[in-house]
Amino acid sequence: MDIYQILLTGGNSEVRKDLGDAFFGEEVEVNIEEAPDLDHALEALVSGRHELCIVYSDPADPENALSITICAQKAGLTTPIIVLNGQGAGTNLREFIVSGALAAFPWDVSQPAMLSGIVRLALSLRKTEMKLRRTNDRLVRDLITSRDSRERAEELTSQYAETMENYYLAKNEAERASQAKTEFLAHMSHELLTPLNAIIGFSDTIKEEIFGPMGHAKYADYVNDIRNSGQHLHSLIKDLLDISTIEAKKMELHESNLEVGELLDMCSRTVQHNAKLGQVNLTLNIADNLPKLWADERRMKQILINLLANAVKFTPPGGTISLAASLSGQDDDGHIFCVKDSGIGMNEDDLVKAMEQFGQVRRGLESPHEGTGLGLPLSKSLAELHGGRLQIESTKNIGTQVTVTLPRSRIVA
């Protein structure tokens, strides 16, 4: 049920009664508030709590009704005003309209139905006006919100553009620094290899006593130390050179058809001597009828020997290492190479560090050679250069398993 608040001013008992009768029995509730004079009428209108104001123009005081409409118009009040001009009031109805009234009618007590229709029309107009006002207010709020959102979006876009500009500047700077580092490593590696090869060659000559005996036995030990240190440094420089070449995207694969069994046999024989010295049992496990592999023989050896050397290094005496080769059952995968040891293993933090360049994991005092920290990252990069992947599973004090999976496209049919 609709409830309307109507302000009645200047009215008499007949007007109030007719208003009440006009809505009797209707599904509308009308609350009529009376204002006895101009001041009370204006105060009530200022409150804005009424849907309609009805002003009765009393013939005895016609200026009162006109004052209400004029004051309401000047004050910018929005409540619609209907003037009922009493018989004999003498005021021109047009004056009320000009001064701000919504409508002005001659009051005829014999036509209450007309009063009801007029009031209903005014209330309907007021209700529609209020809806329009609320809609307008909502639209204004939405426009303000939209404007704020647009300004915020523009601000974020500007910040994003600035961030991206800084990112690309930093990225380009980092790439230049990386390129400079790569070029430096490549240049220094070549510069160091030449005298280092001479040192290793001379130490071999002295060790073999080609031009005569060395004399004191201690010299033999010193020569061995020189040779071993030279070979270790030579291996480090070669790894650095390979990494710099891969980072510069300049490494090329020299591929050929490889017999997997022969490849694994050569790799195992390379590390067999160190395995025996460490009292570690190394075994081969090659699946039957393995197809040939299309790959770079030197790089595949480098991958497997690095993995085997790590396994020998970190497996205590009495431990076992296995080198296995098989064919994957997955659609996209081909040859799988697996190096598994019963060594001291790694935890998750160690695994992350082991895959970083120069990341040396301290695995105990029993490890006589800490290494350079390049073996695993280099093996991973070489595997990826073949289109494959390298994965590590390790458990502290139980062992480590490294798996290299190559794509099916490298199977030689």
C-alpha positions in Angstrom: 0.0 0.0 0.0 1.3 3.4 -1.0 1.5 6.0 1.8 1.5 9.7 1.0 2.2 12.7 3.1 0.1 15.8 2.2 0.6 19.2 3.6 -2.6 21.3 3.9 -2.4 25.0 4.6 -5.0 27.7 4.7 -7.7 25.0 4.6 -10.9 24.7 6.4 -12.7 21.7 7.8 -14.6 21.2 4.5 -11.3 20.9 2.5 -9.8 18.5 5.0 -13.0 16.4 5.0 -13.1 16.3 1.2 -9.5 15.2 1.0 -10.2 12.4 3.5 -13.3 11.3 1.6 -11.5 11.4 -1.7 -9.2 8.5 -0.7 -11.7 6.6 1.5 -11.8 2.9 0.6 -8.8 3.2 -1.7 -5.6 1.1 -1.4 -3.8 4.3 -0.5 -3.0 5.8 2.9 -3.0 9.6 3.1 -1.6 11.4 6.1 -2.7 15.0 6.1 -0.6 17.5 8.1 -2.0 21.0 8.6 0.0 24.2 8.7 -1.9 27.1 10.3 0.1 29.9 8.8 2.7 31.0 6.3 5.7 30.4 8.5 4.7 26.9 9.5 3.8 26.1 5.9 7.2 27.2 4.7 9.0 25.3 7.5 7.1 22.1 6.6 7.9 22.6 2.9 11.6 23.0 3.6 11.7 19.7 5.4 10.8 17.9 2.1 8.9 15.2 3.8 5.7 15.7 1.9 4.7 14.4 -1.5 2.2 17.3 -2.1 1.2 20.6 -0.7 -2.4 21.8 -1.0 -2.9 25.5 -0.4 -6.4 26.8 0.1 -6.8 30.4 -1.0 -9.2 31.8 1.5 -11.4 34.6 0.2 -10.8 36.4 3.4 -7.0 36.4 2.9 -6.1 35.6 -0.7 -2.6 37.0 -0.5 -1.5 34.3 2.0 -1.8 31.5 -0.6 0.1 33.6 -3.2 2.8 34.3 -0.6 3.3 30.6 -0.1 3.8 29.9 -3.7 6.1 32.9 -4.3 8.3 32.0 -1.2 8.5 28.4 -2.2 9.6 29.3 -5.7 12.3 31.7 -4.5 13.6 29.1 -2.0 13.9 26.5 -4.7 11.6 24.1 -2.9 10.6 21.0 -5.0 7.4 19.9 -3.3 4.6 20.4 -5.8 1.9 22.9 -4.8 -1.8 22.8 -5.8 -3.9 25.9 -5.1 -7.6 25.6 -4.5 -9.0 29.0 -5.0 -12.0 29.6 -2.8 -15.1 31.1 -4.2 -14.8 34.9 -4.1 -11.1 34.9 -3.5 -10.6 37.2 -6.5 -7.0 36.1 -7.3 -6.3 35.2 -11.0 -5.4 31.5 -11.2 -2.6 32.3 -13.6 -0.9 34.3 -10.9 -0.5 31.1 -8.9 1.0 29.2 -11.8 3.4 32.1 -12.6 4.5 32.1 -8.9 5.4 28.4 -8.9 2.2 26.4 -8.3 1.9 23.1 -10.2 -1.8 23.7 -10.7 -4.6 26.1 -9.6 -8.3 25.3 -9.6 -11.4 27.0 -8.4 -12.6 25.3 -5.2 -16.1 23.7 -5.7 -17.3 21.7 -2.7 -19.8 20.0 -5.0 -17.1 18.2 -6.9 -15.0 16.0 -4.5 -14.3 13.6 -7.3 -12.5 16.4 -9.2 -10.4 17.0 -6.1 -9.5 13.3 -5.8 -8.4 13.2 -9.5 -6.4 16.3 -9.2 -4.6 15.1 -6.1 -4.0 11.6 -7.6 -2.5 13.2 -10.7 -0.3 15.4 -8.6 0.9 12.5 -6.5 1.6 10.4 -9.5 3.6 13.2 -11.0 5.5 13.6 -7.8 6.2 9.9 -7.6 7.4 9.9 -11.1 9.6 13.0 -10.4 11.1 11.3 -7.4 11.9 8.2 -9.4 13.5 10.4 -12.0 15.5 12.2 -9.4 16.8 8.9 -7.9 17.6 7.7 -11.3 19.4 10.9 -12.1 21.3 10.7 -8.8 22.3 7.2 -9.5 23.5 8.1 -13.0 25.5 11.0 -11.6 27.1 8.7 -9.0 27.8 6.2 -11.8 29.3 8.9 -13.9 31.5 10.1 -11.1 32.5 6.5 -10.3 33.2 5.9 -14.0 35.2 9.1 -14.2 37.2 8.1 -11.1 37.7 4.6 -12.5 38.8 6.0 -15.9 41.2 8.3 -14.1 42.5 5.4 -12.0 42.8 3.3 -15.1 44.7 6.0 -16.9 47.0 6.4 -13.8 47.6 2.6 -13.7 48.2 2.5 -17.5 50.8 5.3 -17.1 52.4 3.4 -14.2 52.4 0.2 -16.1 54.0 1.9 -19.1 56.7 3.4 -16.9 57.2 0.0 -15.2 57.5 -1.7 -18.6 59.9 0.9 -19.8 62.1 0.5 -16.7 61.8 -3.3 -17.1 63.0 -3.2 -20.7 65.8 -0.8 -19.8 66.9 -3.1 -17.0 66.5 -6.2 -19.2 68.6 -4.7 -22.0 71.2 -3.7 -19.4 71.2 -7.2 -18.0 71.5 -8.7 -21.5 74.4 -6.4 -22.3 76.1 -7.4 -19.0 75.5 -11.1 -19.7 76.8 -10.8 -23.2 79.9 -9.0 -21.9 80.4 -11.7 -19.3 80.0 -14.4 -21.9 82.4 -12.8 -24.3 84.9 -12.3 -21.5 84.7 -15.9 -20.4 85.1 -17.1 -23.9 88.1 -14.9 -24.5 89.8 -15.7 -21.2 89.1 -19.4 -21.7 90.9 -19.4 -25.0 93.7 -17.3 -23.6 94.2 -19.7 -20.6 94.0 -22.9 -22.6 97.1 -22.3 -24.7 99.6 -22.0 -21.8 97.7 -24.6 -19.8 98.0 -27.2 -22.6 101.8 -26.5 -22.6 102.0 -27.0 -18.8 100.1 -30.3 -19.0 102.3 -31.4 -22.0 105.6 -30.5 -20.2 104.4 -32.3 -17.0 103.7 -35.4 -19.0 107.1 -35.2 -20.6 108.8 -34.9 -17.2 106.7 -37.6 -15.7 107.6 -40.1 -18.5 111.2 -39.0 -18.1 111.6 -38.8 -21.8 114.8 -36.9 -21.7 116.3 -38.7 -18.7 115.6 -39.4 -15.0 114.3 -36.6 -12.7 116.7 -37.5 -9.9 114.9 -37.2 -6.6 111.7 -39.2 -6.0 109.9 -36.1 -4.6 110.0 -34.6 -8.1 107.7 -37.3 -9.4 105.1 -36.4 -6.7 105.4 -32.7 -7.6 105.0 -33.5 -11.3 101.9 -35.6 -10.6 100.5 -32.7 -8.6 101.3 -30.3 -11.4 99.7 -32.5 -14.0 96.5 -33.3 -11.9 96.1 -29.6 -11.1 96.6 -28.6 -14.7 94.0 -31.2 -15.9 91.5 -30.0 -13.3 92.0 -26.4 -14.4 91.7 -27.5 -18.0 88.4 -29.2 -17.3 87.1 -26.2 -15.5 88.0 -23.9 -18.4 86.5 -26.2 -21.0 83.2 -26.2 -19.0 83.3 -22.4 -18.7 83.9 -22.2 -22.5 80.9 -24.5 -23.1 78.6 -22.6 -20.9 79.5 -19.3 -22.4 79.0 -20.8 -25.9 75.5 -22.1 -24.9 74.5 -18.8 -23.3 75.5 -17.0 -26.4 73.4 -19.5 -28.4 76.4 -20.3 -30.6 76.9 -24.0 -29.7 76.3 -26.3 -32.6 75.6 -30.0 -32.4 77.5 -32.4 -34.6 75.1 -35.2 -34.8 75.4 -38.8 -36.0 73.9 -42.2 -35.5 75.1 -43.6 -32.1 75.1 -47.1 -30.8 73.7 -46.6 -27.3 75.5 -49.7 -25.9 78.9 -48.5 -27.2 78.2 -44.9 -25.8 77.5 -46.2 -22.3 80.4 -48.6 -22.4 82.9 -45.7 -23.2 81.5 -43.5 -20.5 81.6 -46.2 -17.8 85.2 -47.1 -18.7 86.2 -43.4 -18.4 85.1 -43.3 -14.7 85.8 -46.9 -13.9 89.3 -46.2 -12.5 88.0 -43.6 -10.0 85.2 -45.9 -9.0 87.6 -48.6 -8.1 89.8 -46.2 -6.2 86.7 -45.2 -4.2 85.7 -48.8 -3.8 82.4 -48.2 -5.5 80.7 -50.8 -7.7 79.6 -49.5 -11.1 77.2 -51.5 -13.3 75.6 -51.1 -16.7 72.0 -51.9 -17.5 71.1 -51.5 -21.2 67.7 -52.6 -22.5 67.6 -55.1 -25.3 67.2 -54.1 -28.9 67.6 -50.4 -28.3 67.5 -48.4 -31.5 70.3 -46.1 -32.5 70.3 -42.5 -31.2 70.7 -39.4 -33.4 72.8 -37.1 -31.3 76.2 -35.3 -30.8 78.5 -38.1 -29.5 80.9 -35.7 -27.7 78.1 -33.9 -25.9 76.3 -37.1 -24.9 79.6 -38.4 -23.4 80.0 -35.1 -21.6 76.5 -35.4 -20.1 76.9 -39.0 -18.9 80.5 -38.7 -17.7 79.6 -35.6 -15.7 76.7 -37.5 -14.0 78.9 -40.6 -13.4 81.7 -38.5 -12.0 79.4 -36.8 -9.6 78.0 -40.2 -8.5 81.4 -41.6 -7.9 82.5 -38.5 -6.0 79.6 -38.6 -3.5 79.1 -42.3 -3.1 81.0 -43.7 0.0 83.1 -46.9 -0.2 81.0 -50.0 -0.6 78.2 -48.1 -2.4 76.8 -48.8 -5.9 76.2 -46.8 -9.1 74.2 -47.9 -12.0 74.1 -46.5 -15.5 71.0 -47.6 -17.4 69.5 -46.9 -20.9 66.0 -47.7 -22.0 63.2 -46.5 -24.3 60.3 -44.5 -23.0 56.7 -45.6 -23.4 55.5 -42.0 -23.6 54.4 -40.7 -27.0 56.8 -37.8 -27.2 59.8 -39.3 -25.4 62.5 -41.5 -26.7 65.8 -42.7 -25.1 66.1 -42.5 -21.3 69.5 -42.5 -19.6 69.5 -42.9 -15.8 72.4 -42.6 -13.4 71.5 -43.9 -9.9 73.7 -44.1 -6.8 73.5 -45.1 -3.2 75.4 -42.0 -2.1 74.8 -39.4 0.5 72.0 -37.7 -1.4 70.6 -34.1 -1.2 67.6 -32.4 0.4 65.4 -29.9 -1.6 67.6 -26.9 -0.8 70.7 -28.7 -1.9 68.9 -29.7 -5.2 68.1 -26.1 -6.0 71.7 -25.0 -5.3 73.2 -27.9 -7.2 71.4 -26.8 -10.4 72.9 -23.3 -10.2 76.1 -22.4 -12.0 79.0 -22.7 -9.5 76.5 -24.0 -6.9 78.6 -26.2 -4.7 76.7 -28.3 -2.2 78.7 -29.1 0.9 78.0 -32.8 1.5 80.3 -33.6 4.2 84.0 -33.8 5.0 84.2 -37.2 3.4 84.1 -35.6 -0.1 87.7 -35.1 -1.1 86.8 -33.0 -4.2 84.2 -30.2 -4.0 84.3 -29.6 -7.8 83.5 -26.5 -9.7 79.7 -26.5 -9.5 79.3 -26.6 -13.3 78.7 -30.3 -14.0 75.0 -30.5 -13.4 74.0 -27.1 -15.0 76.1 -27.9 -18.0 74.6 -31.4 -18.4 71.1 -29.9 -18.1 71.9 -27.3 -20.8 73.4 -29.9 -23.1 70.3 -32.2 -22.7 68.0 -29.2 -23.5 70.2 -28.4 -26.5 69.2 -31.9 -27.8 65.5 -31.1 -27.1 65.5 -33.2 -23.9 65.3 -32.6 -20.2 67.3 -33.5 -17.1 65.5 -34.4 -13.8 66.9 -35.2 -10.4 65.4 -37.2 -7.5 67.4 -37.3 -4.3 67.0 -38.3 -0.7 69.4 -37.3 2.0 71.5 -40.3 3.2 69.8 -42.6 0.7 71.0 -41.7 -2.8 70.4 -39.7 -6.0 68.9 -40.6 -9.4 69.5 -38.3 -12.4 67.4 -39.0 -15.5 68.1 -37.6 -19.0 65.1 -38.0 -21.4 65.6 -37.3 -25.1 62.7 -36.7 -27.6 61.3 -39.5 -29.7 62.4 -37.6 -32.8 66.0 -38.6 -32.0 65.2 -42.3 -32.4 66.9 -43.7 -35.6 64.3 -46.0 -37.3 
